[in-house]
């Protein structure tokens, strides 16, 4: 039997907030005195998470002091996330992470919350040069040694990302977050869960 993998989103799955720009980045910038428009902020964030500019460049463009650690302090871990990763490994399911993020922020968060030891590899958009739902993001994961998409699940809080995951061959699972309803896909109804224990129970009985 092929090795089983689960590919997890970070924002909205491992970490509580799915829309980090709205819920974390913009409030952080406003608290720091940033007066740039939301459009400017979203553009800088997108470029940073594609690896086109550094996090230092982002802070400079938006007119606030560069402090990756202070910004990352605002992120909150989803209850049960470390336990899920540990239990998946014990159950013989290899966890990977595919996230739209900047590498320095991703590294700070996984170190802060002690998640690195349980994840085989973190695929971070700024390092692979592609953001979900672009096909190139999933292609990067498909090149992981030993991964067969037919034996792999991808968990995300955005239906738009899961449609692309399914097209790449992954079994999609929706993890409900504060951002799920803002990204609907008509007629798309994947398996869905709302907590880490529920997700582990689903994965433990897969493949069905």
Secondary structure by P-SEA (a helix, b strand, c coil): ccbbbbbbbcccccccccccccccaaaaaaaacccccaaaaaaaaaaaaaccccaaaaaaaacccccccccccccccccaaaaaaaaaaaacbbbbbbbcccaaaaaaaaaaacccccccccccccccccccccaaaaaaaaaccccccccbbbbbccaaaaaaaaaaccbbbbbbcccccccccccccccccccaaaaaaaaaaccc
